[in-house]
Amino acid sequence: MTDRDWLAERFEDHRAHLRAVAYRMLGSLAEAEDTVQDAWLRASRADADAVDNLGGWLTTIVARLALDRLRARAARREELVGLEIPDPIVEPPEAPGQASDPERQAMVADSIGLAMLIVLDQLTPPERLAFVLHDTFGIPFEEIAPIVDRSPTATRKLASRARQRVRGTIRPPDASPARQRELVNAFFAAAGAGDFEALVRVLDPDVVVRADAGEGGGLFGGPSEIRGAEVVARTALRFSALAPGARAATVNGAPGFVVFTDRRPFAVVAFSIRGDRIVEIDFVLRPDRLARLDLGGVRP
């Protein structure tokens, strides 16, 4: 076996972890895959024989590449129109993270929901990197510091600021998975029945709904974000005819749905639940993005 063959085998051993790092850094499945492939190209040209901790070395390469992508994204953010929802990871509803392959299990570990990814996308690139590598993957600040060109103390402060932002915005659900599924099912049942009052009952008064900006200009041809139980309920009623095409799914570890029209995906819908009410709903609507998702486990 040549040195390159040996490195290729070891790289495959770490691929699931590396994709998970890249996905949490970027929120994009395609960019995560591209980043891992770029990491392989870099690693294959380097002298891996001198590396004591191969996994840590590969993680550092992926982190640097992801940081470069985040910085490039931040530089062109003003060119973007509307809201960009991170790519969802969709699985069948009955056994999230169990029936899928190891790479998909690693991607959804720790229940990194779409709402969390949206918050991470609002951090600066160094803050996101410090938080993801330390708080999610347990990498010491001494190893993260060289990646962001800061001292360990300054890197610790980056992660602390990110942590405060996350904790101030994201709280874990306080309902059981079964109860969360009940609430999500009730939302779609009420929408399908055209029951405005039932919709309002399952929604938090300050519920927020977000959608990626499609050709129509955002959420169903309107704003990319709407708030308030009555506004959201009225919007849901406008699309009651789509409810029969909804198929239960697990979206990033939480109860969700995929909505189909004529057997084609129309939307992936993710929910966040707190206080026995739905507090956030995130829609992925753009056809080009839906076409790239693995929806085989939930297709009608």
Secondary structure, DSSP 8 states (H G I E B T S, - for coil): --HHHHHHHHHHHHHHHHHHHHHHHHS-HHHHHHHHHHHHHHHHHS-GGG-S-HHHHHHHHHHHHHHHHHHHHHHTGGG--S-------EE-SSSTTTSS-HHHHHHHGGG--HHHHHHHTTS-HHHHHHHIIIIIT---HHHHHHHHTS-HHHHHHHHHHHHHHHHHH-----S-HHHHHHHHHHHHHHHHHT-HHHHHHHEEEEEEEEE---TTSSGGGS-SEEESHHHHHHHHHTTGGGGGGEEEEEETTEEEEEEEETTEEEEEEEEEEETTEEEEEEEE--HHHHHHS--TTT--
